[in-house]
Amino acid sequence: MRPQSSKIDAIRRAAATRRAAAASVATLLAFGATACAGGASTPAAGSGTSAAAATPLPTVTGPVTITYDEVDSSGTLKSTLATVVANFQKANPDITVKLDVYSNYTALQTADTAKLAAHNAPTMAQAYESWAATYAATNSIVPISTLAGTSDPAELDTFYAGVKKDLYLPDGKLSMWPVGKSVQVFFYNKNLYSADGLTVPSTWSDFATDAKAVSKGGVTAMTVNPNSDAETMLEILANANGTPMYDAKGAPQFTSPAAIAAAQYILNLKSSGALAVGSNAPGSYPGEDALLGQKGMFDLSSTAGYYYEQSKTFTTGAMPLPTGSAGSATEMAGANDVVFSSATEQQQAAAWTFLQYFASPAVQALWSSGTGYLPATAQALTDPAMAAFVSQNPWVTAAAGSLATAFVDPPYQWVTACGTDLENAMGAMLSNGTAPSAALGTAQSACQATETADQ
């Protein structure tokens, strides 16, 4: 079982602490906004629209140390990042990268919010879209377009379309840079699945049929955390049904027919005995535990969980998610990087050098093959560093291709708290028997109140 410290996707972070962390951001950032916004001497613009910098960009002219707050704290995530940093420092001897590691994304967000309030922000950090929007509201981060001196850095057009789109905030500024991305897939027990004579289901209706068929002899098709895992599945199904849980401006659509149908589908799986409700404790992965314990056939999980899903007693397979009435849908996750405006000019120049290095095809290939994250650029798939991994896992090519269309929650400040509302709704439905329409209606009202307060 993966340790709690390896939590790698925001969709799986602790529901009990997420709302508290989100609520604290606005207050703490407002307290520290003045100093955080003014610490660096940076080039003009950063509007995300100019073709070139108004003044020459700074370059690293001597030894400089940059601090990087991140969550890659265990397993192959930790060792692969250490290799990337070591290789970077060898190629750039004047730049030292100091990693400040946190056990999960909630801890990272809470720490960086406090650091901003204390006027002690790192040079750069991993951050999800809604966090970046909150930081940008107080000018606490530097747009990537400012660091690059252009709204169209050379690497940008090599990224998958969905990855590229994910780097912008609602103000139109290129404000984030990718680390690596993941999408949701089904990991499954190939041995048991083949023994049942089944093939990969093409639709969610087919999946429900297969899930019922394999739920026998002490095996349940899938086990979920009733909050976070069920919320992820809900969003995927709603998108596959044609209506995302949020509109383009971040307004909740939790009571749409597509959302209610998605919730009812999940509830029907449970009623038929094809879905079991596991623990919702922070750091628990009930679907993974059931799969590895040969008590579950499928685990809906991020591709970044690849190394944690491997078994010594059976072959773990991976399959794309089925299609719904409106087509295929999968959720993209994986935090981006942001650079804080309180960093010195030299630190910002060094940070941009590191970000460009990390986004290069060779490094993306190393990162992806070592962690299970998908590369931001298709060029990495043919790099020698990734060739063996792709050969052994041919599903990776299709999964990476889905980054062109995978959805992500919109980058608005209130979305983090609204995600908790949805998690609570799914928990009420699966654990307490609340009707889907009632549970989602409660979440809709709570999210709308937060949205109004944040605007």
C-alpha atoms as one frame of an Amber mdcrd trajectory, in Angstrom:
protein
   0.000   0.000   0.000   1.298   3.440  -0.805   2.212   5.462   2.281   0.243
   8.539   3.191   3.225  10.723   2.347   2.968   9.786  -1.314  -0.377  11.413
  -2.006   0.058  12.588  -5.545  -3.203  13.997  -6.839  -5.312  16.769  -5.351
  -8.431  14.754  -6.038  -7.226  12.262  -3.414  -6.118  14.656  -0.684  -7.813
  14.597   2.698 -11.368  15.900   2.486 -11.522  16.826   6.150  -8.700  19.343
   5.868  -9.213  20.657   2.358 -11.948  23.164   3.164 -10.001  24.531   6.121
  -6.893  25.005   3.999  -8.844  26.707   1.232 -10.638  29.024   3.619  -7.373
  30.111   5.193  -5.747  31.110   1.911  -7.641  34.344   1.318  -7.172  35.573
   4.872  -3.472  34.831   5.097  -2.667  36.115   1.621  -4.513  39.336   2.276
  -2.395  39.776   5.400   0.857  39.263   3.496  -0.063  40.686   0.105   1.941
  43.903   0.202   5.337  42.417   0.915   4.790  39.290  -1.171   3.902  41.301
  -4.219   6.854  43.638  -4.190  10.020  41.742  -3.365  11.498  41.274  -6.825
  12.778  43.489  -9.586  11.230  41.856 -12.631  10.809  42.765 -16.290   7.785
  44.734 -17.305   4.594  43.264 -18.732   3.646  39.732 -17.818   0.349  40.494
 -19.464   0.371  37.222 -21.324  -0.187  39.056 -24.601   3.100  40.742 -25.576
   5.391  38.961 -28.017   8.632  39.968 -26.321   9.958  41.490 -23.133  10.158
  45.255 -22.875  13.631  44.982 -21.329  16.296  42.252 -21.535  15.537  39.315
 -19.303  17.910  38.667 -16.411  20.238  35.698 -16.631  22.050  33.800 -13.915
  25.409  35.550 -13.460  26.730  33.774 -10.369  25.914  31.190  -7.711  22.261
  31.259  -6.714  20.064  28.976  -4.604  16.411  28.457  -5.345  13.912  26.750
  -3.040  11.258  24.417  -4.399   8.260  23.330  -2.288   6.931  19.966  -3.510
   5.215  16.725  -2.461   7.232  14.027  -4.214   8.229  12.570  -0.906   8.371
   8.813  -1.343   8.976   5.885  -3.657   9.959   6.480  -7.247   8.621  10.034
  -7.073  11.293  10.980  -4.565  14.149   9.152  -6.264  13.271  10.353  -9.763
  13.006  13.985  -8.701  16.366  13.659  -6.933  17.879  12.389 -10.194  16.341
  15.233 -12.203  17.672  17.837  -9.767  21.137  16.261  -9.657  21.325  16.203
 -13.449  20.142  19.796 -13.644  22.713  21.022 -11.141  25.471  19.195 -13.011
  24.435  20.986 -16.200  23.973  24.312 -14.358  26.687  24.440 -11.671  25.806
  27.986 -10.604  22.287  26.963  -9.578  21.489  25.007  -6.427  17.966  23.629
  -6.057  16.881  23.124  -2.448  13.867  20.844  -2.133  11.387  21.464   0.673
   9.260  18.326   0.770   5.723  17.985   2.147   3.802  14.791   2.820   0.754
  15.745   0.754  -0.863  18.606  -1.127  -2.909  19.829   1.810   0.282  20.229
   3.868   1.969  21.984   0.945  -0.870  24.447   0.409  -1.131  25.232   4.109
   2.637  25.748   4.427   2.943  28.013   1.405  -0.029  30.101   2.507   1.650
  30.612   5.881   5.001  31.386   4.245   3.388  34.054   2.098   1.776  35.626
   5.124   5.145  35.604   6.901   6.879  37.178   3.874   8.996  34.054   3.494
   7.781  32.447   0.287   9.894  29.866  -1.545  11.252  30.605  -4.999   8.768
  28.229  -6.589   6.275  25.549  -5.649   3.878  23.000  -6.979   0.355  24.402
  -7.012  -3.061  23.443  -8.279  -5.037  25.784 -10.483  -7.335  27.216  -7.811
  -4.331  27.881  -5.548  -2.550  29.724  -8.345  -5.651  31.853  -8.864  -5.614
  32.766  -5.175  -1.901  33.595  -5.239  -2.318  35.665  -8.400  -5.120  37.689
  -6.808  -2.510  39.317  -4.551   0.270  39.386  -7.196   2.163  36.785  -5.210
   3.297  34.848  -8.296   5.102  35.945 -11.432   3.414  35.074 -14.725   5.469
  32.623 -16.739   5.137  35.015 -19.679   7.124  37.549 -17.644   9.870  35.041
 -16.840  10.077  33.929 -20.456   9.805  37.429 -21.904   7.074  36.230 -24.256
   3.537  34.936 -24.142   4.593  32.059 -26.387   7.690  30.284 -25.017   9.184
  27.794 -27.451   8.089  24.788 -25.391   4.450  25.849 -25.137   3.302  24.619
 -28.541   4.885  21.200 -27.971   2.601  20.493 -24.982  -0.591  18.500 -25.327
  -3.544  20.825 -25.899  -5.110  20.078 -22.526  -1.817  20.672 -20.724  -1.267
  23.965 -22.515  -4.782  25.173 -21.707  -4.298  24.277 -18.039  -1.416  26.751
 -17.636  -3.570  29.883 -17.950  -5.631  31.681 -15.332  -8.973  33.386 -16.082
  -7.170  36.708 -16.638  -5.565  35.166 -19.736  -2.046  35.158 -18.343   0.315
  32.238 -18.763   0.891  31.784 -15.035   1.882  28.136 -14.489   4.265  25.578
 -15.973   3.786  21.808 -16.067   5.625  19.244 -13.976   3.914  16.170 -15.387
   0.275  15.223 -15.763  -1.893  12.233 -15.028  -5.305  11.012 -16.093  -7.714
   8.571 -14.533  -7.644   4.959 -15.742  -8.789   1.608 -14.427  -6.005  -0.560
 -13.045  -7.207  -4.142 -12.921  -6.265  -7.747 -12.168  -5.495  -9.152 -15.628
  -5.379 -12.730 -14.386  -8.870 -12.689 -12.881 -10.271 -10.617 -15.716  -8.983
 -13.008 -18.365 -10.251 -15.987 -16.375 -13.745 -14.503 -16.598 -13.385 -14.244
 -20.377 -14.052 -10.505 -20.442 -12.760  -7.836 -22.804 -12.208  -4.120 -22.179
 -15.653  -2.477 -21.873 -16.293   0.264 -24.401 -19.162   2.003 -22.584 -20.077
   2.680 -18.969 -23.130   0.484 -19.528 -20.806  -2.363 -20.536 -18.677  -1.679
 -17.485 -21.670  -1.991 -15.160 -22.491  -5.363 -16.727 -18.898  -6.569 -16.332
 -18.673  -5.204 -12.787 -21.709  -7.218 -11.732 -20.367 -10.345 -13.457 -16.980
 -10.276 -11.698 -18.411  -9.523  -8.248 -18.428 -13.057  -6.887 -16.403 -15.450
  -4.769 -15.220 -12.795  -2.345 -14.316 -10.324  -5.103 -16.124  -7.002  -5.519
 -15.581  -5.185  -8.794 -14.349  -2.019  -7.129 -13.952  -0.439  -3.722 -13.955
   3.319  -3.248 -13.303   5.946  -0.667 -16.924   7.186  -0.451 -15.772  10.785
  -0.511 -12.751  11.454  -2.718 -12.830   8.436  -5.065 -16.588   8.667  -5.535
 -16.320  12.409  -6.239 -13.726  11.734  -8.941 -15.939   9.097 -10.538 -18.933
  11.451 -10.352 -17.108  14.204 -12.243 -15.902  11.792 -14.923 -19.360  10.326
 -15.466 -21.018  13.754 -15.583 -18.561  14.863 -18.263 -19.122  11.631 -20.179
 -22.858  12.358 -19.936 -22.328  15.758 -21.544 -22.346  18.278 -18.674 -19.278
  19.027 -16.532 -19.719  19.741 -12.840 -18.649  23.380 -13.392 -19.273  25.696
 -16.304 -16.450  27.605 -17.991 -16.631  30.387 -15.395 -16.495  28.022 -12.434
 -20.210  28.074 -11.556 -21.373  24.738 -10.110 -23.712  22.533 -12.135 -24.114
  19.858  -9.488 -27.831  19.313 -10.035 -27.777  18.921 -13.809 -29.463  15.806
 -15.248 -26.004  14.541 -16.206 -24.721  14.882 -12.644 -27.759  13.252 -11.058
 -27.564  10.389 -13.574 -23.870   9.970 -12.741 -24.578   9.804  -9.020 -27.399
   7.325  -9.580 -25.081   5.131 -11.679 -22.598   4.930  -8.807 -25.370   4.197
  -6.339 -26.708   1.447  -8.647 -23.277  -0.199  -8.710 -23.327  -0.278  -4.932
 -26.878  -1.632  -4.820 -25.970  -4.429  -7.238 -23.016  -5.507  -5.111 -20.443
  -4.346  -7.665 -19.118  -1.444  -5.584 -18.000  -1.549  -1.966 -17.537   1.447
   0.324 -14.112   1.536   1.938 -12.346   3.850   4.347 -12.410   7.607   3.900
  -9.550   8.194   6.354  -6.769  10.505   5.154  -4.021   8.503   3.489  -6.203
   5.464   2.822  -6.509   3.904  -0.637  -9.253   1.290  -0.317  -9.490   0.588
  -4.037  -5.775  -0.051  -4.267  -5.834  -2.225  -1.154  -8.701  -4.317  -2.516
  -7.018  -4.766  -5.886  -3.668  -5.793  -4.434  -5.395  -8.056  -1.912  -7.259
  -9.745  -4.811 -10.561  -8.659  -3.283 -11.209  -6.130  -6.028 -11.064  -6.336
  -9.827 -10.674  -2.636 -10.662  -9.204   0.475  -9.076 -10.110   3.856 -10.534
  -6.839   5.698 -10.113  -4.469   8.240 -11.527  -1.782   6.985 -13.907   0.653
   8.465 -11.385  -0.274   5.587  -9.097   1.236   3.098 -11.555   4.108   1.871
  -9.398   1.870   1.574  -6.339  -0.651  -0.607  -8.191   1.829  -3.334  -9.217
   1.418  -6.771  -7.628   3.916  -9.556  -7.013   1.212 -12.215  -7.311  -0.704
 -11.209 -10.454  -0.302  -9.017 -13.522  -1.739  -5.530 -13.180  -3.276  -4.130
 -16.322  -4.516  -0.652 -17.158  -7.453   0.253 -19.344  -8.909   3.552 -20.538
 -12.197   4.697 -19.081 -15.393   3.738 -20.950 -17.454   6.224 -22.915 -20.742
   7.788 -21.894 -23.668   9.146 -23.873 -21.615  12.200 -24.871 -18.350  10.349
 -25.534 -15.183   9.663 -23.596 -14.036  11.678 -20.591 -11.197  11.463 -18.132
  -9.916  13.891 -15.536  -6.449  15.385 -15.742  -4.523  15.959 -12.529  -1.002
  16.795 -11.452  -0.016  20.128  -9.972   1.765  22.773 -12.012   4.697  24.907
 -10.902   4.469  28.588  -9.983   7.219  31.107  -9.251   6.711  33.597  -6.432
   7.193  37.303  -7.014   9.185  37.771  -3.790  12.093  35.817  -5.316  15.061
  37.905  -6.400  15.733  38.611 -10.049  18.533  36.030 -10.058  16.308  33.431
  -8.400  13.550  34.033 -10.925  16.029  33.619 -13.775  17.300  30.391 -12.212
  13.754  29.145 -11.670  12.870  29.700 -15.323  16.022  27.833 -16.335  14.914
  24.903 -14.172  11.338  24.963 -15.471  12.528  24.907 -19.072  14.850  22.019
 -18.278  12.070  20.034 -16.607   9.765  20.539 -19.600  12.303  19.268 -22.137
  11.364  15.976 -23.840  14.316  14.050 -22.392  13.582  15.091 -18.823   9.842
  14.563 -19.255  10.669  11.052 -20.498  12.809  10.387 -17.432  10.141  11.783
 -15.107   7.284   9.901 -16.741   8.959   6.498 -16.956  10.196   6.827 -13.388
   6.931   7.935 -11.774   3.924   6.987 -13.883   3.066  10.604 -14.574   2.377
  11.313 -18.229   4.716  13.649 -20.091   3.544  17.150 -20.939   4.828  16.712
 -24.491   4.323  13.876 -26.967   7.980  14.219 -27.955   8.920  12.444 -24.733
   7.172   9.230 -25.809   9.831   8.531 -28.434  12.788   9.560 -26.305  15.162
   6.676 -25.509  14.650   7.292 -21.782  10.998   6.286 -22.148  11.136   3.695
 -24.910  11.340   0.638 -22.632   8.549   1.887 -20.362   6.201   2.502 -23.310
   7.092  -0.887 -24.809   6.157  -2.639 -21.556   3.069  -0.449 -21.062   1.539
   0.268 -24.477  -1.531   1.797 -22.828   0.615   4.804 -21.897   0.547   6.160
 -25.448  -3.254   6.304 -25.514  -3.403   7.669 -21.964  -0.967  10.439 -22.878
  -2.980  11.193 -26.002  -6.035  11.814 -23.824  -4.217  14.830 -22.372  -5.400
  16.663 -25.470  -8.999  16.551 -24.285  -8.945  15.587 -20.583 -10.877  17.959
 -18.366  -9.709  19.713 -15.224 -11.664  21.741 -12.693 -11.618  25.441 -13.643
  -9.016  27.679 -11.974 -11.179  29.657  -9.577 -10.537  30.216  -5.882 -13.769
  28.626  -4.653 -13.350  25.328  -6.524 -11.231  23.692  -3.823 -13.954  24.181
  -1.211 -16.646  23.123  -3.679 -14.772  19.877  -4.247 -15.191  19.159  -0.553
 -18.924  19.869  -0.884 -19.116  17.231  -3.592 -17.098  14.758  -1.546 -19.474
  15.252   1.364 -22.435  14.725  -0.973 -21.064  11.437  -2.232 -20.291  10.312
   1.305 -23.841  11.126   2.384 -25.235   9.214  -0.563 -23.066   6.077  -0.295
 -22.696   5.872   3.475 -25.914   7.411   4.774 -28.444   6.632   2.051 -29.169
  10.232   1.055 -30.875  10.445  -2.340 -28.619  11.695  -5.182 -30.784  14.748
  -5.927 -30.852  15.792  -2.270 -27.130  15.222  -1.705 -26.143  17.138  -4.835
 -28.633  19.899  -4.058 -26.985  20.481  -0.692 -23.557  20.600  -2.361 -24.848
  23.020  -5.014 -26.139  25.462  -2.405 -22.928  25.309  -0.373 -20.754  25.836
  -3.432 -22.821  28.770  -4.659 -22.454  30.437  -1.259 -18.665  30.034  -1.406
 -18.554  31.271  -4.977 -20.493  34.389  -4.023 -18.240  35.052  -1.040 -15.060
  34.690  -3.125 -16.131  36.991  -5.940
